[in-house]
Amino acid sequence: MKKLFVLMLVLLANVSFAKIWTPTILSDNMVLQQQSEATIWGWTTAPSETITIMGSWNNMEVTAKAHQGVWSAQLPTPTAGGPYTVTIKGHEEITFSNVMIGEVWIASGQSNMQWTPNMGLDNAEEEIKNANYANIRFFQVPQRKSTTPQDDTPGEWVSCSSETMQNFSSVAYFFGRKLHKNLSVPVGLISSNWGGTPVEVWIPEALIEGDNELKAAAKQISEYEWWPHLPGATYNGMIHPLLNFNIAGAIWYQGESNRANEESYYKSFPLLIKSWRNLWKKDFPFYFAQIAPYDYEKDKKDIKAAVVRDAQLQTMLSVPNTGMAVTNDIGNLKDIHPTNKQEVGRRLALWALAKTYGVKDVVYSGPVYKSMEIKRNKIILSFDYAEDGLKMEGKALKEFQIAGANKHFVDARARIKGNTVEVYSKEVKEPVAVRFAFYDKALPNLFNNAGLPTSAFRTDDWEIAID
């Protein structure tokens, strides 16, 4: 009898101290991806417990059997709407309230994605005042590096308000606001970024270490006390905890720090996209900002950032379901953090509206070099996304260079001919190749008739000489 009494006390104690919990990305105020299988997961101190999950949109239950204390289930979500509750039941009950169903995007990169209205923004006071959108929700991932993949991250979902918006990513906010207004659905934005970080820290370490070229390139990144530089460091702490959370897609603004190993960006940036898609098990859209002009070397005509921009362009052209917002007309040569974040967010949203959500009659890209034709001493350039013609700002086209077989580029004259551009120079009698805006602080002025700028490009595939 005494043994039975002791056993009952032990069982009661286990029940009393037993606990069910979830990662912080699952919480009140969250947005779940609409018309999807939303993963609801967590942990329990009862190793083999059965967990029941229910969404109030249809009150249908799904169950999960914990294995060694870990449980996970797929909860089907309806079309956009809310607010709803999500209830989790086991030996105790958790209820998440004010849950919306809509479109969820992750926003990542370095400082230009991290930059908040309080850090510097055009018309900041008015934008903050008007930032009251109850159905736009923010989740800020704290800056954390780790040598091993983490299962959780601190954070909480909050509604967009004047108070919360001013300390959230400006680019992400303006991207989300555009989607919210145009699609009339709730939007969830997950901001996971760290100023100064190279692309390698956002890629799983094993993928960098397993490639000799990328491993050597990663060692060229200088070590700083303000941000991590080792491969995988922020992926482990700031991306891995999010992998179970279903997203519509990702937006990205990064590249400035990879001037230190610019040639490897042709390989590392596509690898980032591929790795994230593999980890999320979903070929989601990935839209990114091409880095803006900036005078890195003070009066020198350096091209390291231009190579990064070219790698970004080649990524868009070669990796499916990607898009690039060109920013060469809204940069600031004296400020690496230009404050017109409204337009960056809008241009990224144009890609999403047109390509992800199928909104008609949206011009989403500026002109992109397509092909060239040599006619005597001139080269005629053709472009995609220029069907309605080209235009320039100012009296003459700028930032064109032309070269002959000697591969020596000289400044060239250029003029618009309908939806093509004619390029020539008296110094080059037999032209072979053209480069456009191909140095770090180039400020070109060629646009399509929708007002979107032309990406920097080169028609050659010659080895790039970095001084």
JOBELSUL-V245145 format. One record per residue. RES is the residue in one small letter. PHI is phi in degrees with one decimal (NA if undefined). Layout:
res/phi
RES/PHI
RES/PHI
This chain:
res/phi
m/NA
k/-64.1
k/-63.6
l/-62.7
f/-63.2
v/-63.4
l/-60.8
m/-64.2
l/-62.8
v/-62.9
l/-63.7
l/-63.4
a/-64.1
n/-62.1
v/-65.4
s/-63.0
f/-95.2
a/-65.6
k/-148.7
i/-114.3
w/-147.9
t/-127.2
p/-67.0
t/-68.1
i/-65.6
l/-99.0
s/-163.1
d/-54.3
n/73.8
m/-71.6
v/-113.5
l/-102.7
q/-63.5
q/-70.5
q/47.8
s/-142.0
e/-99.6
a/-77.9
t/-80.3
i/-112.5
w/-144.3
g/173.7
w/-137.7
t/-146.7
t/-81.5
a/-95.0
p/-54.6
s/-121.8
e/-69.3
t/-94.9
i/-110.7
t/-113.5
i/-121.6
m/-142.9
g/-100.8
s/-72.0
w/-67.9
n/-141.8
n/57.7
m/-88.7
e/-97.5
v/-123.1
t/-122.9
a/-136.9
k/-100.0
a/-67.2
h/-122.1
q/51.5
g/87.0
v/-109.4
w/-134.6
s/-161.2
a/-147.9
q/-99.7
l/-108.3
p/-63.2
t/-110.6
p/-86.7
t/-68.8
a/-55.1
g/166.2
g/134.4
p/-81.4
y/-127.6
t/-121.7
v/-122.6
t/-114.0
i/-120.2
k/-126.6
g/-146.9
h/-74.4
e/-141.3
e/-124.9
i/-121.1
t/-125.9
f/-98.6
s/-111.6
n/55.8
v/-86.0
m/-108.9
i/-110.8
g/-170.3
e/-114.5
v/-116.7
w/-129.4
i/-99.9
a/-118.4
s/-140.8
g/138.9
q/-111.3
s/-63.7
n/-70.5
m/-86.9
q/-68.6
w/-54.9
t/-103.8
p/-54.8
n/-69.5
m/-84.9
g/141.9
l/-155.4
d/-57.7
n/54.4
a/-59.7
e/-60.3
e/-70.3
e/-63.7
i/-64.5
k/-57.6
n/-93.7
a/-86.4
n/-122.0
y/-131.5
a/-61.8
n/-103.6
i/-103.7
r/-120.4
f/-114.7
f/-131.1
q/-98.3
v/-84.3
p/-64.9
q/-74.8
r/-141.0
k/-105.8
s/-154.3
t/-86.8
t/-133.8
p/-61.8
q/-101.0
d/-88.9
d/-147.5
t/-140.2
p/-62.6
g/146.3
e/-157.1
w/-81.7
v/-134.7
s/-76.9
c/-70.6
s/-145.7
s/-57.1
e/-72.7
t/-81.8
m/-64.8
q/-68.7
n/-116.1
f/-113.2
s/-53.4
s/-64.7
v/-60.0
a/-62.8
y/-60.3
f/-68.8
f/-61.7
g/-65.6
r/-63.1
k/-63.7
l/-63.2
h/-60.2
k/-70.7
n/-79.1
l/-98.7
s/56.0
v/-132.5
p/-61.5
v/-130.4
g/-107.9
l/-121.7
i/-107.0
s/-98.6
s/-135.5
n/-151.0
w/-153.1
g/-57.2
g/87.5
t/-75.6
p/-78.7
v/-63.7
e/-61.3
v/-73.2
w/-95.6
i/-109.8
p/-51.1
e/-55.0
a/-60.4
l/-71.9
i/-76.4
e/-64.7
g/-85.0
d/-124.8
n/-59.6
e/-65.6
l/-72.0
k/-62.7
a/-67.4
a/-64.9
a/-62.2
k/-72.6
q/-81.7
i/-76.4
s/-71.4
e/-87.9
y/-127.4
e/-77.8
w/-89.7
w/-151.9
p/-72.8
h/-131.3
l/-82.2
p/-52.6
g/83.4
a/-62.2
t/-87.1
y/-57.0
n/-60.0
g/-91.4
m/-127.4
i/-116.9
h/-54.5
p/-64.4
l/-99.0
l/-61.5
n/-78.0
f/-85.8
n/-69.7
i/-124.5
a/-79.6
g/179.1
a/-134.7
i/-119.3
w/-145.7
y/-141.8
q/-163.9
g/144.2
e/-58.5
s/-72.6
n/-86.4
r/-62.4
a/-70.1
n/-145.0
e/-57.2
e/-69.3
s/-74.2
y/-65.3
y/-59.4
k/-104.9
s/-72.4
f/-67.3
p/-60.1
l/-65.3
l/-55.7
i/-62.7
k/-61.2
s/-66.2
w/-63.7
r/-62.8
n/-63.9
l/-70.2
w/-80.1
k/57.6
k/-161.2
d/-84.4
f/-71.8
p/-65.2
f/-132.9
y/-113.9
f/-140.4
a/-95.0
q/-75.4
i/-62.8
a/-83.3
p/-62.3
y/-159.6
d/-87.0
y/-68.0
e/-101.4
k/54.2
d/77.0
k/-94.7
k/-93.4
d/-79.2
i/-126.6
k/-63.2
a/-68.2
a/-63.6
v/-66.5
v/-60.1
r/-61.2
d/-66.2
a/-63.7
q/-65.8
l/-62.0
q/-64.0
t/-64.0
m/-60.6
l/-75.0
s/-109.2
v/-101.2
p/-61.3
n/60.9
t/-122.8
g/-154.9
m/-130.0
a/-92.8
v/-82.7
t/-126.1
n/-70.5
d/-102.5
i/-126.5
g/-87.3
n/-147.5
l/-61.0
k/-101.2
d/-139.6
i/-71.2
h/-116.7
p/-59.5
t/-95.7
n/-86.0
k/-78.5
q/-57.7
e/-73.4
v/-62.4
g/-61.6
r/-63.6
r/-67.1
l/-64.6
a/-67.1
l/-60.4
w/-61.2
a/-64.3
l/-61.1
a/-77.0
k/-93.3
t/-90.1
y/-106.6
g/66.6
v/-69.5
k/-78.6
d/59.4
v/-106.2
v/-82.9
y/-113.7
s/-138.2
g/-76.7
p/-59.3
v/-125.1
y/-53.4
k/-114.3
s/-161.0
m/-136.9
e/-137.6
i/-90.8
k/-126.4
r/56.8
n/-99.8
k/-126.2
i/-117.7
i/-102.5
l/-102.9
s/-114.3
f/-134.2
d/-80.8
y/59.5
a/-135.4
e/-59.9
d/-91.1
g/105.4
l/-119.2
k/-148.3
m/-129.2
e/-104.7
g/101.5
k/-92.0
a/-151.6
l/-67.0
k/-121.8
e/71.9
f/-97.8
q/-130.3
i/-137.0
a/-142.3
g/-98.5
a/-65.6
n/-76.2
k/65.3
h/-98.5
f/-87.8
v/-127.0
d/-60.3
a/-126.1
r/-91.1
a/-147.6
r/-146.2
i/-79.0
k/-128.4
g/69.0
n/-110.5
t/-125.1
v/-128.4
e/-100.9
v/-123.5
y/-161.4
s/-154.3
k/-64.4
e/-79.8
v/-122.8
k/-78.0
e/-124.5
p/-71.5
v/-126.8
a/-149.3
v/-128.3
r/-125.9
f/-128.6
a/55.0
f/-98.5
y/-155.3
d/-57.3
k/-106.0
a/-63.9
l/-123.8
p/-74.6
n/-141.6
l/-105.9
f/-135.0
n/-88.4
n/-75.0
a/-88.1
g/84.4
l/-94.9
p/-77.9
t/-81.9
s/-68.5
a/-56.7
f/-159.6
r/-140.4
t/-89.5
d/-93.0
d/-122.9
w/-70.9
e/-61.7
i/-86.7
a/-91.1
i/-96.7
d/-82.4
